[in-house]
Each structure stands twice: as structure tokens, then as C-alpha cells.
Amino acid sequence: MVAVVWLVIGVVLLAVELHHQSEGNQQSAINIADGAPKAAIRAAEGRAQAIASVYDAIKPAAPDPSVIAILQLEPLGKFADSDNTKIVVPYESAALLGAARALRSVMDAVPSA
């Protein structure tokens, strides 16, 4: 009889523990779901601050279009260095061609060593 009582007490304690774990898991899922949008907002704010910093650094120098073209081509080098096999084609390819022409004119003006 005593063994049965202890068995029942053990089962009840186990059920209570599982219930508390379930509530904890549920709260954890809620916290994660609440945190995801906040993390996305903070990441977007960080990118906006980075863009503003770059813009604020470049604007006072009043760069000519060839400098801007070179800066636009810089990320393409990163794509070329990656193992990714996808090709990125801009929606407006005229801007890319203009940047390539500006780069070519800059490179033609550089004296060869």
C-alpha cells in the first residue's frame, strides 16, 4: 500500500514538472516570436546608420561620376570572389554599362608602369 502511495506521489510530481516545463517552453516560444521583429528592426536601423555614415563621408568631397562608378563596381568584385555560381544582373543594366564605361575611361587615363 505504501509503495502504491509513493508511486502515485511520484506520478503527480512528474506531471506537475512536465506542466511547468510546458509552460516554460510556451513562454520561450512567445519571447522568441516577440524578439524576431525587434531584431529585424534593429538590423534595419543599423544598415540605415551605416548608409548614412557612408553618404555623410562621401558627400562633402563632391565626387565625380567616375568615382561613384568605381564604388558601384566594388561589390561586384566580392561576388566574383565568392563560390556562389549565380550571376547577378541589375534590373537597369544601362547604369552598369555606364559604370563600366566610366571605369574604362579612368583606367585608360592611368599611365602604365
Rosetta blueprint (number, residue, H / E / L):
1 M L
2 V H
3 A H
4 V H
5 V H
6 W H
7 L H
8 V H
9 I H
10 G H
11 V H
12 V H
13 L H
14 L H
15 A H
16 V H
17 E H
18 L H
19 H H
20 H H
21 Q H
22 S H
23 E H
24 G H
25 N H
26 Q H
27 Q H
28 S H
29 A H
30 I H
31 N H
32 I H
33 A H
34 D H
35 G H
36 A H
37 P H
38 K H
39 A H
40 A H
41 I H
42 R H
43 A H
44 A H
45 E H
46 G H
47 R H
48 A H
49 Q H
50 A H
51 I H
52 A H
53 S H
54 V H
55 Y H
56 D H
57 A H
58 I H
59 K H
60 P H
61 A H
62 A L
63 P L
64 D L
65 P H
66 S H
67 V H
68 I H
69 A H
70 I H
71 L H
72 Q H
73 L H
74 E H
75 P H
76 L H
77 G H
78 K H
79 F H
80 A H
81 D H
82 S L
83 D L
84 N L
85 T L
86 K L
87 I L
88 V L
89 V L
90 P L
91 Y L
92 E L
93 S H
94 A H
95 A H
96 L H
97 L H
98 G H
99 A H
100 A H
101 R H
102 A H
103 L H
104 R H
105 S H
106 V H
107 M H
108 D H
109 A H
110 V L
111 P L
112 S L
113 A L
